[in-house]
Amino acid sequence: MSYKLLALDLDNTLLYKDLTMAPAARAGLRRLLDRGILVTLATGRMFPSAAFYARQVGITCPLATYNGALIRSTQPGGYELLRPLSLETMKGIAAFCRKHGYYVQLYNEDRILVEKRTKETDIDPDLIHNPVVEVGDFSSYPLSPSPKMILVVSPEERETIHRQLREEFGDSLTLAASKDYLVEIMAKDVSKASALELICRRYGVAPDEVVCCGDNSNDAAMIKWAGLGVAVENASPAVKEIADYVATKSYGDGVAEVIAKFF
């Protein structure tokens, strides 16, 4: 099979734990781009964070950010599509979190919005590239539609919170996790897979011509959707189970392995 597009998750896939890119992966991606192969990033990260890494290797394809809620090109005047949570839903989630005592943050115009900055805020790797705004009280702050909200919880709480959110909001939300301590909330039908489908339509690329590589549950949809779904060696057992190929190496070294093997 001749693959035409490679889509990569960032954290714990392309990037090491220290948030640097594996040299072998960087070199491999540049070779793909030189050959005219399309490369994009499909990540839960905010757009400025994703764009920082895209520019390191010269990626110009639109990026799927906020777990696919925002598709945006790094090029001025390029393609952009936002599929946000509604204001009503956002206010409902904020009230739900206040009721149960859960930490929650959301995003607005590439800023991190929190009621009060806490230790939960400070674990967010997006802080390197994006500002934090303390708003005091979400119920009185003039919110605008957000691509994503996140709760920071203990891994043991996550399934309970998923159940509570389903009971409260039905099937109106998409729930995912890029880390075992996160509950990531997007609008219904938003996923990395649905974002990549939109990107591929623009370039005339079919799903079976796409390789997707990831490590966690928010990557599952795109791994199942792609012609070749790949899990890096450090991926969760559930993601490895659904992958067509499991790399023998971890993080970006696994990405370099995939590039060498399939492209």
C-alpha positions in Angstrom: 0.0 0.0 0.0 1.3 3.5 -0.9 0.4 5.7 2.1 -0.2 9.5 1.4 -0.6 11.0 4.9 0.8 10.4 8.3 -1.1 11.7 11.4 0.7 11.7 14.7 -0.3 12.3 18.3 2.1 14.5 20.2 2.5 13.6 23.9 3.9 10.2 24.6 3.9 9.4 20.9 6.0 11.8 18.8 7.4 13.5 22.0 9.4 12.0 24.8 8.2 12.6 28.4 10.5 15.7 28.5 8.4 17.1 25.6 11.3 17.0 23.1 11.1 15.3 19.7 13.2 12.2 19.0 16.0 13.1 16.5 15.2 10.0 14.4 11.6 11.0 14.2 12.4 14.6 13.2 14.7 13.4 10.5 12.2 10.9 9.2 9.4 13.4 9.0 11.6 15.8 7.0 12.3 13.0 4.6 8.6 12.3 4.2 7.8 16.0 3.6 10.6 16.2 1.0 9.0 13.3 -0.9 5.6 15.1 -0.9 4.0 12.9 1.8 1.5 14.8 3.9 2.1 14.9 7.6 -0.2 16.3 10.3 -0.5 16.4 14.1 -3.7 15.1 15.7 -3.5 16.1 19.4 -5.4 17.1 22.5 -3.0 20.0 22.8 -3.8 23.6 22.1 -3.1 25.0 18.6 0.0 27.1 19.5 1.6 24.1 21.2 1.0 21.9 18.2 2.2 24.6 15.8 5.4 24.9 17.7 6.3 21.3 16.9 4.9 21.4 13.4 7.2 24.3 12.6 10.2 22.3 13.8 9.9 19.9 10.9 8.1 22.1 8.4 4.6 20.6 8.6 2.2 22.8 6.6 -0.9 20.6 6.5 -3.7 21.8 8.8 -3.4 20.5 12.3 -6.1 18.7 14.3 -5.9 20.2 17.8 -8.0 20.1 21.0 -8.7 16.5 20.1 -10.1 17.5 16.7 -12.3 20.4 17.9 -10.1 23.0 16.1 -8.6 22.3 12.7 -6.2 25.1 11.8 -3.3 25.7 9.3 0.0 27.1 10.5 0.0 29.2 7.3 -1.5 32.7 7.3 -5.0 32.7 5.9 -5.0 28.9 5.9 -7.9 26.4 6.5 -9.7 26.7 9.9 -12.7 25.0 11.4 -13.9 25.2 15.0 -16.4 22.7 16.4 -16.9 24.1 19.9 -18.9 23.2 23.0 -22.0 25.4 23.2 -22.2 28.1 25.9 -25.2 26.2 27.5 -23.2 23.0 27.7 -20.1 24.8 29.0 -22.1 26.5 31.8 -23.7 23.1 32.6 -20.3 21.4 32.9 -18.9 24.2 35.1 -21.9 23.9 37.4 -21.6 20.1 37.5 -17.9 20.5 38.5 -18.7 23.1 41.1 -21.4 20.8 42.6 -19.0 17.8 42.8 -15.8 19.7 43.7 -14.0 18.8 40.5 -11.2 21.0 39.0 -12.1 22.2 35.5 -10.5 24.4 32.9 -11.5 25.5 29.5 -10.0 27.4 26.5 -10.7 30.6 24.8 -8.8 32.2 21.9 -5.8 30.0 22.7 -5.8 30.9 26.3 -6.3 28.6 29.3 -9.2 29.8 31.4 -9.4 28.7 35.1 -11.4 30.0 38.0 -8.2 29.9 40.1 -4.8 28.7 39.2 -3.9 25.6 41.3 -1.5 22.7 41.2 -3.8 21.0 38.7 -3.3 23.9 36.4 0.4 23.7 36.6 0.7 20.1 35.3 -0.6 21.2 31.9 2.2 21.0 29.3 0.3 23.7 27.3 1.5 26.2 29.8 4.8 26.4 28.0 3.2 28.0 25.0 0.0 29.5 26.2 -1.2 32.0 28.9 -3.4 31.3 31.8 -6.3 33.6 32.8 -7.9 33.4 36.2 -11.5 34.5 35.8 -12.8 34.0 39.4 -16.2 32.4 38.7 -17.2 30.8 35.4 -20.9 31.4 36.2 -20.4 35.1 36.0 -17.6 35.4 33.5 -18.6 36.3 29.9 -17.6 32.9 28.3 -17.5 32.3 24.5 -17.7 28.8 22.9 -14.7 26.7 23.8 -13.2 23.8 21.8 -12.6 21.7 24.9 -12.9 21.5 28.7 -10.8 19.3 30.9 -11.1 17.9 34.4 -8.0 16.8 36.4 -8.9 13.8 38.5 -7.3 10.8 40.1 -7.2 7.8 37.7 -9.4 5.9 40.0 -12.1 8.5 39.7 -12.2 8.8 36.0 -14.7 6.1 35.2 -17.1 7.3 37.9 -16.9 10.9 36.4 -17.5 9.6 32.9 -20.6 7.8 34.2 -21.8 11.0 36.1 -21.3 13.1 32.9 -23.3 10.6 30.8 -26.1 10.6 33.4 -26.1 14.4 33.4 -25.6 15.2 29.7 -26.5 12.1 27.9 -24.8 11.6 24.5 -24.3 15.3 23.9 -20.6 15.1 24.7 -17.5 13.4 23.5 -15.3 12.2 26.4 -11.6 11.2 25.9 -8.3 11.1 27.8 -4.7 11.8 26.7 -3.5 11.0 30.3 -5.0 8.7 32.9 -5.7 11.7 35.2 -7.7 13.7 32.6 -11.3 13.8 31.5 -11.4 15.7 28.3 -14.7 17.0 27.1 -15.6 18.0 23.5 -18.8 18.5 21.5 -20.7 15.5 20.2 -19.0 13.8 17.3 -15.7 15.6 17.7 -12.7 13.4 17.6 -9.3 13.2 16.0 -10.8 10.7 13.5 -13.5 13.1 12.4 -11.0 16.0 12.1 -8.7 13.9 10.0 -11.5 12.9 7.7 -12.2 16.5 7.0 -8.5 17.2 6.4 -8.2 14.3 4.1 -11.2 15.4 2.0 -9.4 18.7 1.3 -6.4 16.7 -0.2 -8.3 13.9 -1.9 -6.8 11.3 0.4 -8.8 8.2 1.3 -8.8 6.7 4.8 -7.0 3.6 3.6 -4.1 5.8 2.4 -3.6 7.2 6.0 -1.3 6.0 8.8 -2.3 7.2 12.3 -0.1 6.7 15.3 -0.9 7.2 19.0 -0.8 5.9 22.5 -4.0 6.6 24.5 -7.8 6.5 24.4 -8.1 9.8 22.6 -6.2 8.2 19.8 -8.4 5.1 19.5 -10.9 6.6 17.0 -8.3 7.7 14.5 -6.3 4.4 14.9 -9.5 2.4 14.1 -10.4 4.8 11.2 -7.0 4.8 9.4 -5.9 2.4 6.8 -3.0 1.6 9.1 -3.5 2.3 12.8 -0.3 2.2 14.9 0.4 2.1 18.6 3.8 3.0 19.9 5.3 0.5 22.3 4.5 2.6 25.4 0.8 2.8 24.4 -2.0 1.7 26.7 -3.0 -2.0 26.4 -6.4 -1.0 25.1 -4.8 1.0 22.2 -2.4 -1.8 21.4 -5.3 -4.2 21.2 -7.0 -2.2 18.4 -3.9 -1.2 16.5 -2.9 -2.9 13.2 0.7 -2.6 14.1 2.5 -2.1 17.5 5.9 -0.5 17.2 8.8 -2.2 18.9 10.1 1.1 20.2 8.6 3.8 22.4 7.7 7.5 21.8 9.3 9.2 18.8 11.6 6.3 18.3 8.5 4.2 17.5 7.4 6.9 15.1 10.8 6.7 13.3 10.3 2.9 13.1 6.9 3.3 11.5 8.2 5.8 9.0 11.0 3.5 8.0 8.8 0.4 7.8 5.7 1.8 6.0 6.9 4.7 4.0 
